[in-house]
Amino acid sequence: MTDKSELLQQLKLDRNQTQQNTGTKVWKIALLLLVCCALSIWITLSYFVPEQSGLQQNKPEVQINKVQAEYTKVTETASSEIQPSDTILNSSGYITARRMATVSSEVMGLITQVNVEEGMNVEEGQILATLDSNLAKVNFDYARAQLDVLQARRKAILVNLEEAKINYQRILKNPYSSEAERTRGFANQQSLMANLESAEADLQVAKVEIRRQQERLEDHTIRAPFSGVVTQKNAQPGEIVAPSSAGGGFTRTGICTIVDMNSLEIEVDVNESFIGRVYPGQKVNATLDAYPDWLIPASVIATIPTADRAKATVQVRIKIELTDSRILPEMGVKVGFMKDN
């Protein structure tokens, strides 16, 4: 029991000692706060109150003057370099070609030769490719043979007609000839004249057939419709080409694509809210996305008289005032429409 009583006495708290320790801590904290406040007031007064030394008193003013001088210099330089812009509207678009064609064949045939590659310059009428023309040549020769036959027939009719005319004149001069003989001679002459007209008509048909077969034969030689640059080669020898797809995915519908580089222009979409600022002949500055530092002179050709309902834009055609090999179809371009000076 004695040990338990001693343990209980040790566990008891001395309230007077606890209160004394708490009071001591409060005084220490208050003293620390007063010291901090005094230090802050001293630092503030030492910063705002200028010192007695003239050199130190003028130092902030010198720094302020230097800053003002630098600011004035930068402002004057910027104002001398930056000029008011003459651009009233900006837009973006693409380089397009007004003359671009995918050259194909008018007849279906087997490609035997392709004479072009990408990047090649071609002239109008130059042979781009040839097709297998053996059957077309046979048909052309057959048409010419028919013409020869009809010409020989016409010659035979002419000979018979001359003989019929002589016989008819002999019958008319013979006083002993009967009416039947005269009638028969006249009819024979008229029949041969009709045969001659028929033969001449057949000759015209044969000549037309020869021209038709010749055109069909020439269709097997594919030529360039205009001068330009080949941008795509779509077929190889051994493939079948046709004016339209024959199905199956193995029939080519074009030999190559030709672009007339002299017909390049810019097409941009302008918001319909600002289309009133654009007019034909207006000067335009264009920059290609590939060459942002190159300023290209251009001018407005026309405003397409219709709007895109989905995008609320109007298409504008812009003429490029120079020719350069760096300008390529489908390049991205940014344009600035200039105001009148």
C-alpha positions in Angstrom: 0.0 0.0 0.0 2.8 2.4 0.8 4.4 1.9 -2.7 1.0 2.6 -4.4 0.6 5.8 -2.4 4.0 7.0 -3.3 3.3 6.3 -7.0 0.0 8.3 -6.8 1.9 11.2 -5.2 4.4 11.2 -8.0 1.6 11.3 -10.7 0.0 14.4 -9.2 0.5 17.7 -11.1 1.8 20.8 -9.4 -0.6 23.5 -10.6 1.4 26.4 -9.1 4.5 25.3 -10.9 2.6 24.8 -14.2 1.1 28.3 -14.0 4.5 29.8 -13.2 6.1 28.2 -16.3 3.2 29.3 -18.5 3.6 32.9 -17.4 7.3 32.9 -18.0 6.7 31.7 -21.6 4.2 34.4 -22.3 6.6 37.1 -21.2 9.3 35.7 -23.4 7.1 35.7 -26.5 5.9 39.2 -25.8 9.5 40.4 -25.4 10.4 38.7 -28.7 7.6 40.4 -30.5 8.6 43.8 -29.2 12.2 43.3 -30.4 10.9 42.3 -33.9 8.7 45.4 -34.2 11.5 47.7 -33.1 13.8 46.1 -35.7 11.2 46.5 -38.4 10.6 50.2 -37.6 14.4 50.9 -37.6 14.9 49.2 -41.0 11.9 51.2 -42.5 13.2 54.5 -41.2 16.7 53.8 -42.4 15.4 53.1 -45.9 13.1 56.1 -46.4 15.2 58.7 -44.5 18.1 59.8 -46.7 21.6 59.8 -45.2 23.6 62.9 -44.6 26.2 62.1 -47.3 25.6 64.0 -50.5 27.0 61.2 -52.7 24.6 58.6 -51.2 21.7 61.1 -51.3 22.1 61.7 -55.1 22.7 58.1 -56.0 18.9 57.1 -56.4 18.3 60.2 -58.6 21.3 59.3 -60.9 19.9 55.8 -61.3 16.4 57.2 -62.1 17.9 59.6 -64.7 19.8 56.7 -66.4 16.6 54.6 -66.6 14.6 57.5 -68.1 17.4 58.1 -70.6 17.4 54.5 -71.7 13.6 54.4 -72.0 13.6 57.5 -74.1 16.3 56.1 -76.4 14.4 52.8 -76.9 11.2 54.6 -77.5 12.7 56.9 -80.1 14.4 53.9 -81.9 11.2 51.9 -82.0 9.2 54.9 -83.3 11.8 55.4 -86.1 11.7 51.8 -87.2 8.0 50.8 -86.8 5.9 52.4 -89.5 2.1 52.3 -89.6 0.9 49.2 -91.6 -0.8 49.6 -94.9 -2.5 46.2 -94.5 -6.3 46.4 -94.0 -7.1 42.7 -94.0 -5.1 39.5 -93.6 -6.0 36.0 -94.8 -4.5 32.7 -95.7 -4.9 30.2 -98.6 -3.1 28.0 -101.0 -1.3 28.2 -104.4 -3.5 26.7 -107.1 -3.1 26.1 -110.9 -5.8 27.3 -113.3 -4.4 24.9 -116.0 -3.9 21.4 -114.6 -4.9 18.1 -116.3 -4.6 14.4 -115.7 -3.9 13.2 -119.2 -5.6 9.9 -120.1 -6.5 8.0 -123.3 -9.7 8.2 -125.3 -9.6 4.4 -125.9 -8.9 1.4 -123.7 -5.5 -0.1 -124.5 -2.3 -1.7 -123.2 0.4 0.8 -122.4 3.6 0.0 -124.3 5.7 3.0 -123.5 5.7 6.0 -121.0 8.1 8.8 -121.9 7.7 11.1 -118.9 8.9 11.3 -115.3 8.0 13.6 -112.4 9.5 17.0 -112.7 9.9 16.8 -116.5 9.0 19.9 -118.6 6.8 19.0 -121.6 5.7 21.0 -124.6 2.3 21.0 -126.2 1.9 18.1 -128.5 4.8 16.1 -127.1 4.3 12.3 -126.9 3.7 11.2 -123.4 2.9 7.6 -123.9 1.9 5.0 -126.5 -0.6 2.2 -126.5 -0.7 -1.1 -128.3 -2.1 -0.1 -131.7 -1.9 -3.3 -133.8 -5.6 -3.8 -134.1 -6.1 -0.1 -134.9 -3.5 -0.4 -137.7 -5.3 -3.4 -139.2 -8.6 -1.5 -139.2 -7.0 1.5 -140.8 -5.4 -0.7 -143.5 -8.8 -2.4 -144.1 -10.5 1.0 -144.6 -7.9 2.0 -147.1 -8.3 -1.2 -149.0 -12.1 -0.6 -149.2 -11.4 2.8 -150.7 -9.2 1.2 -153.3 -12.0 -1.3 -154.2 -14.6 1.5 -154.5 -12.3 3.6 -156.7 -11.8 0.6 -159.1 -15.6 0.1 -159.1 -16.1 3.7 -160.0 -13.6 3.4 -162.9 -15.5 0.4 -164.3 -18.8 2.3 -164.1 -17.3 5.2 -165.9 -16.2 2.9 -168.8 -19.6 1.3 -169.0 -21.2 4.7 -168.9 -19.1 6.0 -171.8 -20.0 2.9 -173.9 -23.7 3.3 -173.0 -23.6 6.9 -174.2 -22.0 6.0 -177.5 -24.5 3.2 -178.1 -27.4 5.5 -177.3 -26.1 8.1 -179.8 -25.7 5.3 -182.4 -29.3 4.2 -181.8 -30.6 7.7 -182.2 -28.7 8.2 -185.5 -29.9 4.9 -186.9 -33.2 5.5 -188.7 -34.1 1.8 -188.6 -33.8 1.5 -184.8 -37.0 0.8 -183.0 -38.6 2.7 -180.1 -37.8 -0.1 -177.8 -34.1 0.0 -178.6 -34.0 3.8 -178.0 -35.8 3.4 -174.7 -33.5 0.6 -173.6 -30.4 2.6 -174.6 -31.6 5.6 -172.6 -32.5 3.5 -169.6 -29.1 1.8 -169.7 -27.4 5.2 -169.7 -29.4 6.5 -166.8 -28.8 3.3 -164.8 -25.0 3.6 -165.2 -25.1 7.3 -164.2 -27.0 6.3 -161.0 -24.4 3.6 -160.3 -21.7 6.2 -160.8 -23.4 8.5 -158.2 -23.7 5.6 -155.8 -20.1 4.7 -156.3 -19.0 8.3 -155.6 -21.1 8.3 -152.4 -19.5 5.1 -151.3 -16.1 6.7 -152.0 -17.0 9.6 -149.6 -18.1 7.1 -147.0 -14.9 5.2 -147.4 -12.8 8.4 -147.0 -14.7 9.3 -143.9 -14.1 5.8 -142.5 -10.4 6.2 -143.3 -10.3 9.4 -141.3 -12.2 7.8 -138.4 -9.8 4.8 -138.3 -6.8 7.2 -138.5 -8.1 9.2 -135.6 -8.6 6.0 -133.7 -5.1 5.0 -134.5 -3.7 8.4 -133.3 -5.7 8.0 -130.1 -3.2 5.2 -129.2 -0.5 8.0 -129.0 -1.1 10.2 -126.0 0.2 13.7 -126.3 0.5 16.7 -124.0 -2.5 19.0 -124.2 -0.4 22.1 -123.2 3.1 23.0 -122.0 3.8 22.4 -118.4 5.5 20.3 -115.8 4.7 16.7 -114.9 3.8 16.5 -111.2 2.6 12.9 -111.1 3.2 9.7 -113.1 0.3 7.4 -112.7 1.0 4.5 -115.0 3.7 2.1 -116.2 4.2 0.0 -119.3 2.2 -3.2 -119.3 -0.8 -1.6 -117.5 -4.3 -1.1 -119.0 -5.5 2.4 -119.4 -9.1 3.5 -120.1 -11.1 6.7 -120.1 -13.0 5.5 -117.1 -12.5 2.8 -114.5 -13.4 -0.6 -115.8 -13.6 -2.0 -112.3 -11.4 -4.3 -110.3 -8.9 -1.6 -109.5 -6.4 -2.8 -112.1 -7.3 -0.3 -114.9 -5.6 3.1 -114.9 -7.6 6.2 -115.8 -4.7 8.5 -116.3 -1.1 8.5 -117.5 0.3 11.6 -115.7 -0.7 15.0 -114.3 0.6 18.1 -116.0 0.5 21.6 -114.4 1.0 24.9 -116.3 3.3 26.8 -113.9 2.5 30.1 -115.7 -1.1 29.8 -114.5 -0.4 29.6 -110.8 -2.5 31.9 -108.6 -3.6 32.2 -105.0 -7.0 31.3 -103.6 -8.0 32.5 -100.2 -11.2 32.4 -98.1 -12.2 35.8 -96.7 -14.8 36.1 -93.9 -17.9 37.5 -95.4 -18.0 40.2 -92.8 -14.8 41.8 -94.3 -15.4 41.0 -98.0 -16.3 44.7 -98.6 -12.7 45.6 -98.1 -11.6 43.5 -101.2 -12.0 44.7 -104.8 -10.5 43.7 -108.2 -7.0 45.1 -108.9 -6.3 45.6 -105.2 -2.6 45.3 -104.3 -1.7 42.3 -102.1 1.4 41.2 -100.3 1.8 37.4 -100.1 4.3 35.3 -98.1 4.7 31.6 -98.5 4.8 29.4 -95.4 8.0 27.9 -96.8 9.7 31.3 -97.3 8.2 33.6 -94.7 10.8 36.4 -95.3 10.1 36.5 -99.1 7.4 39.2 -99.9 5.6 38.3 -103.2 3.8 41.1 -105.0 0.2 40.2 -106.1 -3.1 41.7 -107.0 -6.8 40.6 -106.7 -8.2 39.1 -109.9 -11.8 38.6 -108.8 -14.1 37.7 -106.0 -16.1 34.6 -106.6 -19.8 35.7 -106.5 -20.9 33.1 -104.0 -20.4 32.4 -100.3 -19.7 29.2 -98.3 -22.7 28.8 -96.0 -20.8 26.4 -93.7 -17.7 28.6 -93.2 -19.3 32.0 -93.8 -16.5 32.9 -96.2 -16.1 34.1 -99.8 -13.3 32.9 -102.1 -11.0 35.4 -103.6 -8.6 34.8 -106.6 -5.3 36.6 -106.4 -2.8 36.9 -109.3 0.9 36.4 -108.6 2.9 39.2 -110.3 6.1 37.2 -110.8 7.2 33.7 -111.9 9.6 31.8 -109.7 10.5 28.1 -109.5 10.1 28.2 -105.7 6.3 28.8 -106.0 4.7 25.4 -106.2 1.0 24.2 -106.4 -0.8 23.5 -103.1 1.7 25.6 -101.0 0.3 27.4 -98.0 0.4 31.2 -98.3 -0.6 34.2 -96.2 -1.8 37.4 -97.8 -2.3 41.0 -96.7 -4.7 43.2 -98.6 -3.3 46.7 -98.9 -5.2 49.9 -98.6 -5.1 52.6 -101.3 -2.3 55.1 -101.0 
